Amino acid sequence: MHIPDIIIAVDGYSATGKSSVAKLVAKQFGFLYLDSGALYRGVTLYALENGLIDPKKGIDEAALQQALGHLDLTFHAGGGGTYMGGRRIEEEIRTLEVSSWVSPVSAIPFVRKYVDERLHVLARHGRVIMDGRDIGTTVFPDADIKVFKVASDEIRAKRRYNELVAKGETPTMEAVLKNLKERDYIDSHRETSPLRRAEDAFVMDDTDMTLHEEVVWFEGLIRGKYGILE
């Protein structure tokens, strides 16, 4: 199936499986996959590791803004994951500690500007699928296809819990669900680029869908939009 050099934006709430399906769609159709959330998590990890986040005082925004001038976050092709300079940080950015701080960090306007600029550089040649929370509304409002993913709170919490346990962490389901709801609120109410569905986005409720069914859904969407019959 020949697909033009388009940009696909996948937005939605935390733990709706945005990155999981986007990676599979990228692999199946030969697209570059960009994970905007990984960049925000990378910034958060850097802030945590360098003492720029204090549980009582919050985020040292002045120091963080200065640090972004030399912070090198990127992706390696072929599923290599997220890198901070020459260091692979794919596992470190998925911890519950990073998850607890990533929404406050990503709500800072200059952090969003930093990530947006990185994404625009990486997507300059098109043929890209990327996921996040404001890709179709702010980062790429002219994306060729926009999808907004939703799922029940219980299913999202179960997915995130299983993901953390598989990595050796010992969270409680209550803590995971609380974290998801807190992130939902912060992401939806932040002043800069709040999480919302673009008016022209297709909605996918994947509460009862398998990953295979989601990829088939995407294929049908692409075929329908571009009249691809074979």
HELIX and SHEET records of a PDB file:
HELIX    1   1 LYS A   18  PHE A   29  1                                  12    
HELIX    2   2 SER A   36  GLU A   49  1                                  14    
HELIX    3   3 GLU A   61  ALA A   67  1                                   7    
HELIX    4   4 GLU A   92  ARG A   94  5                                   3    
HELIX    5   5 LEU A   96  SER A  106  1                                  11    
HELIX    6   6 PRO A  109  LEU A  122  1                                  14    
HELIX    7   7 ILE A  135  VAL A  139  3                                   5    
HELIX    8   8 ASP A  153  ALA A  166  1                                  14    
HELIX    9   9 MET A  173  HIS A  189  1                                  17    
HELIX   10  10 LEU A  211  TYR A  226  1                                  16    
SHEET    1   A 5 LEU A  32  ASP A  35  0                                        
SHEET    2   A 5 VAL A 128  GLY A 132  1                                        
SHEET    3   A 5 ILE A   7  GLY A  12  1                                        
SHEET    4   A 5 ILE A 145  VAL A 150  1                                        
SHEET    5   A 5 PHE A 202  ASP A 205  1                                        
SHEET    1   B 2 ILE A  53  ASP A  54  0                                        
SHEET    2   B 2 GLY A  58  ILE A  59 -1                                        
SHEET    1   C 3 LEU A  73  HIS A  76  0                                        
SHEET    2   C 3 GLY A  81  MET A  84 -1                                        
SHEET    3   C 3 ARG A  87  ARG A  88 -1                                        
END                                                                             
